Amino acid sequence: MTGPTVGTLRVDGATLHYEVRGHGPLLLLIPGGTGGAAAVAGLAEALATEWTVATYDPRGMSRSTLDDPGAEQTVAEHADDAFRLLELLSPGEPARVFGASSGAVAALHLLTTRPERVALLVAHEPPVVEVLPDAAEHRALLARVRDTLQAQGLMPAMAVFAAGLRRAGDTAGPPAGVTLPPQAAARAERTMAGLPFFVGRIVPAFM
């Protein structure tokens, strides 16, 4: 299969990097975390046999640059970015939308504000913790992560975040000494590069 068609889209306060593959009805993939479009490239390629699959780097991540690198992030802005992409790629036509993690939160907001643009939404693991019965515990975790980030820096804050999300039986990570394939290693490098922005701006705003 040929590579994706790559483009940029100017939105309020940012320039979005997006990629389009395949032919058929539009399916928009909104990635979560820090991986951006690269994190869902394999999924996009698999789905491109039946769909026009669009994905992008959310604003402030990887190749989607902010006009003001210090700007606070909001779910509404990220949802509007997805809407602008739909307007560009499927003007006037409802599209299928898949969002993962923080991308799922943006997708849910898109659905509530622009329901006429969404034919079907799959929200995968959206961290909408305020609707959970243990919301207070999640709020306390976010406060600990924020305080640790400010006092000790990124990696200690990530350790607090990971420990707070871990459940009984979870593994701490891949075994020591594992060598990642080149593509996976490149994704891991991008993930690490985006962590300060993700932990400092996205996690508090989206959770």
Kinemage of the C-alpha trace (Angstrom):
@kinemage 1
@onewidth
@group {chain A} dominant
@subgroup {mainchain}
@vectorlist {calphas} color= white
{ca met a 1} P 0.000 0.000 0.000
{ca thr a 2} L 1.234 3.508 -0.817
{ca gly a 3} L 1.998 5.924 1.978
{ca pro a 4} L -0.515 8.415 3.345
{ca thr a 5} L -1.364 11.768 1.834
{ca val a 6} L 0.046 14.291 4.297
{ca gly a 7} L -1.217 17.814 4.859
{ca thr a 8} L -1.412 20.683 7.319
{ca leu a 9} L -4.452 22.592 8.508
{ca arg a 10} L -4.436 25.997 10.172
{ca val a 11} L -6.776 26.175 13.155
{ca asp a 12} L -7.157 28.719 15.918
{ca gly a 13} L -3.794 28.878 17.682
{ca ala a 14} L -2.158 25.898 15.970
{ca thr a 15} L -1.159 24.171 12.746
{ca leu a 16} L -2.280 20.540 12.571
{ca his a 17} L -0.375 17.763 10.803
{ca tyr a 18} L -2.791 15.212 9.340
{ca glu a 19} L -2.598 12.050 7.224
{ca val a 20} L -5.171 10.429 4.935
{ca arg a 21} L -5.183 6.845 3.628
{ca gly a 22} L -7.504 4.696 1.551
{ca his a 23} L -10.864 5.209 -0.145
{ca gly a 24} L -14.463 5.025 1.037
{ca pro a 25} L -16.511 6.735 3.765
{ca leu a 26} L -14.489 8.943 6.101
{ca leu a 27} L -13.229 7.478 9.377
{ca leu a 28} L -11.410 9.906 11.671
{ca leu a 29} L -8.992 8.445 14.229
{ca ile a 30} L -8.230 10.764 17.157
{ca pro a 31} L -5.143 9.443 18.956
{ca gly a 32} L -4.570 9.795 22.678
{ca gly a 33} L -1.427 10.087 24.743
{ca thr a 34} L 1.650 11.500 23.050
{ca gly a 35} L 2.010 9.220 20.033
{ca gly a 36} L -0.031 11.234 17.541
{ca ala a 37} L -0.785 9.921 14.064
{ca ala a 38} L 2.230 7.594 14.144
{ca ala a 39} L 0.734 5.671 17.074
{ca val a 40} L -2.302 4.625 15.017
{ca ala a 41} L -0.580 4.271 11.625
{ca gly a 42} L -0.864 0.471 11.646
{ca leu a 43} L -4.561 0.646 12.505
{ca ala a 44} L -5.114 3.277 9.808
{ca glu a 45} L -3.402 1.142 7.171
{ca ala a 46} L -5.474 -1.910 8.103
{ca leu a 47} L -8.740 0.050 7.881
{ca ala a 48} L -7.823 1.912 4.684
{ca thr a 49} L -8.937 -1.045 2.535
{ca glu a 50} L -12.567 -0.063 3.241
{ca trp a 51} L -12.436 3.513 4.541
{ca thr a 52} L -10.869 6.879 3.905
{ca val a 53} L -8.932 6.965 7.163
{ca ala a 54} L -7.771 10.314 8.502
{ca thr a 55} L -5.665 10.831 11.580
{ca tyr a 56} L -3.531 13.625 12.953
{ca asp a 57} L -1.184 14.832 15.649
{ca pro a 58} L -3.297 16.671 18.258
{ca arg a 59} L -2.267 20.281 18.777
{ca gly a 60} L 1.003 20.650 20.659
{ca met a 61} L 2.007 17.048 19.918
{ca ser a 62} L 4.760 15.935 17.547
{ca arg a 63} L 4.284 17.772 14.219
{ca ser a 64} L 1.214 19.851 15.189
{ca thr a 65} L 2.671 23.098 16.457
{ca leu a 66} L 1.163 25.721 18.746
{ca asp a 67} L 1.392 29.434 17.976
{ca asp a 68} L 1.981 29.930 21.706
{ca pro a 69} L 3.914 26.949 23.136
{ca gly a 70} L 2.805 27.953 26.641
{ca ala a 71} L -0.923 28.027 25.854
{ca glu a 72} L -3.236 26.147 28.175
{ca gln a 73} L -5.133 23.284 26.565
{ca thr a 74} L -8.883 22.689 26.600
{ca val a 75} L -11.038 19.768 25.527
{ca ala a 76} L -13.246 22.188 23.567
{ca glu a 77} L -10.312 23.368 21.436
{ca his a 78} L -9.177 19.832 20.700
{ca ala a 79} L -12.723 18.827 19.767
{ca asp a 80} L -12.980 21.847 17.479
{ca asp a 81} L -9.745 20.762 15.777
{ca ala a 82} L -11.401 17.425 14.964
{ca phe a 83} L -14.455 19.281 13.644
{ca arg a 84} L -12.244 21.438 11.383
{ca leu a 85} L -10.682 18.297 9.935
{ca leu a 86} L -14.115 16.838 9.270
{ca glu a 87} L -15.112 20.074 7.542
{ca leu a 88} L -11.995 19.870 5.375
{ca leu a 89} L -12.204 16.190 4.464
{ca ser a 90} L -15.952 15.485 4.535
{ca pro a 91} L -17.799 18.813 4.253
{ca gly a 92} L -21.418 18.470 5.255
{ca glu a 93} L -21.293 14.679 5.535
{ca pro a 94} L -21.409 12.838 8.896
{ca ala a 95} L -18.288 10.758 9.539
{ca arg a 96} L -17.329 7.807 11.686
{ca val a 97} L -15.033 8.802 14.540
{ca phe a 98} L -12.770 6.697 16.772
{ca gly a 99} L -11.023 8.286 19.754
{ca ala a 100} L -8.626 6.688 22.228
{ca ser a 101} L -7.867 7.883 25.758
{ca ser a 102} L -7.583 11.701 25.728
{ca gly a 103} L -8.612 11.541 22.070
{ca ala a 104} L -11.796 9.794 23.181
{ca val a 105} L -12.559 12.709 25.515
{ca ala a 106} L -12.181 15.126 22.581
{ca ala a 107} L -14.383 12.831 20.472
{ca leu a 108} L -17.123 12.806 23.130
{ca his a 109} L -17.052 16.596 23.242
{ca leu a 110} L -17.258 16.685 19.444
{ca leu a 111} L -20.356 14.468 19.616
{ca thr a 112} L -22.081 16.697 22.177
{ca thr a 113} L -21.342 19.947 20.319
{ca arg a 114} L -21.549 18.816 16.658
{ca pro a 115} L -23.798 15.728 16.692
{ca glu a 116} L -24.791 16.260 13.067
{ca arg a 117} L -21.170 15.641 11.982
{ca val a 118} L -20.825 12.254 13.714
{ca ala a 119} L -22.503 9.189 12.199
{ca leu a 120} L -20.945 6.793 14.718
{ca leu a 121} L -18.525 7.263 17.599
{ca val a 122} L -16.307 4.686 19.284
{ca ala a 123} L -14.775 6.154 22.457
{ca his a 124} L -12.039 3.790 23.643
{ca glu a 125} L -11.076 4.145 27.315
{ca pro a 126} L -11.935 7.841 27.759
{ca pro a 127} L -10.571 8.986 31.145
{ca val a 128} L -13.782 10.820 32.111
{ca val a 129} L -13.070 10.143 35.753
{ca glu a 130} L -15.546 12.708 37.081
{ca val a 131} L -18.423 10.325 36.253
{ca leu a 132} L -16.882 7.498 38.289
{ca pro a 133} L -17.786 6.733 41.916
{ca asp a 134} L -14.118 7.111 42.931
{ca ala a 135} L -13.678 10.513 41.233
{ca ala a 136} L -12.227 11.995 44.427
{ca glu a 137} L -9.356 9.473 44.335
{ca his a 138} L -8.558 10.381 40.734
{ca arg a 139} L -8.644 14.071 41.616
{ca ala a 140} L -6.191 13.434 44.434
{ca leu a 141} L -3.906 11.479 42.094
{ca leu a 142} L -3.851 14.358 39.608
{ca ala a 143} L -2.968 16.762 42.417
{ca arg a 144} L -0.063 14.505 43.474
{ca val a 145} L 1.161 14.283 39.871
{ca arg a 146} L 0.979 18.072 39.459
{ca asp a 147} L 2.800 18.723 42.738
{ca thr a 148} L 5.487 16.142 41.936
{ca leu a 149} L 5.980 17.601 38.446
{ca gln a 150} L 6.494 21.062 39.881
{ca ala a 151} L 8.744 19.969 42.731
{ca gln a 152} L 10.777 17.081 41.258
{ca gly a 153} L 10.325 17.063 37.479
{ca leu a 154} L 8.903 14.825 34.798
{ca met a 155} L 10.076 11.289 35.556
{ca pro a 156} L 9.137 11.316 39.263
{ca ala a 157} L 5.722 12.703 38.250
{ca met a 158} L 5.327 9.924 35.675
{ca ala a 159} L 6.184 7.348 38.348
{ca val a 160} L 3.443 8.755 40.600
{ca phe a 161} L 0.983 8.768 37.671
{ca ala a 162} L 1.799 5.186 36.641
{ca ala a 163} L 1.595 3.909 40.208
{ca gly a 164} L -1.776 5.584 40.676
{ca leu a 165} L -3.202 3.972 37.535
{ca arg a 166} L -1.828 0.504 38.222
{ca arg a 167} L -4.204 -2.161 39.452
{ca ala a 168} L -3.577 -5.481 41.159
{ca gly a 169} L -2.022 -7.928 38.703
{ca asp a 170} L -0.731 -5.249 36.307
{ca thr a 171} L 2.862 -5.537 35.158
{ca ala a 172} L 5.169 -2.579 35.595
{ca gly a 173} L 6.363 -2.601 31.959
{ca pro a 174} L 8.328 -4.640 29.421
{ca pro a 175} L 11.031 -6.959 30.752
{ca ala a 176} L 14.491 -5.473 31.124
{ca gly a 177} L 16.811 -5.927 28.168
{ca val a 178} L 14.093 -6.001 25.481
{ca thr a 179} L 15.175 -4.301 22.237
{ca leu a 180} L 12.357 -2.611 20.363
{ca pro a 181} L 12.034 -2.841 16.565
{ca pro a 182} L 13.047 0.422 14.811
{ca gln a 183} L 9.480 1.689 14.247
{ca ala a 184} L 8.482 0.949 17.830
{ca ala a 185} L 11.675 2.572 19.090
{ca ala a 186} L 10.888 5.706 17.066
{ca arg a 187} L 7.367 5.799 18.520
{ca ala a 188} L 8.789 5.419 22.021
{ca glu a 189} L 11.158 8.328 21.366
{ca arg a 190} L 8.257 10.535 20.216
{ca thr a 191} L 6.257 9.468 23.259
{ca met a 192} L 9.055 10.521 25.597
{ca ala a 193} L 9.473 13.848 23.794
{ca gly a 194} L 5.778 14.646 24.221
{ca leu a 195} L 5.492 13.641 27.872
{ca pro a 196} L 6.138 17.062 29.465
{ca phe a 197} L 3.343 18.628 27.401
{ca phe a 198} L 1.025 15.664 27.951
{ca val a 199} L 1.501 15.408 31.715
{ca gly a 200} L 1.605 19.149 32.313
{ca arg a 201} L -1.191 20.321 29.990
{ca ile a 202} L -3.337 17.493 28.620
{ca val a 203} L -3.790 15.224 31.646
{ca pro a 204} L -5.053 17.945 34.043
{ca ala a 205} L -7.386 19.494 31.433
{ca phe a 206} L -8.820 16.258 30.045
{ca met a 207} L -9.209 14.217 33.233
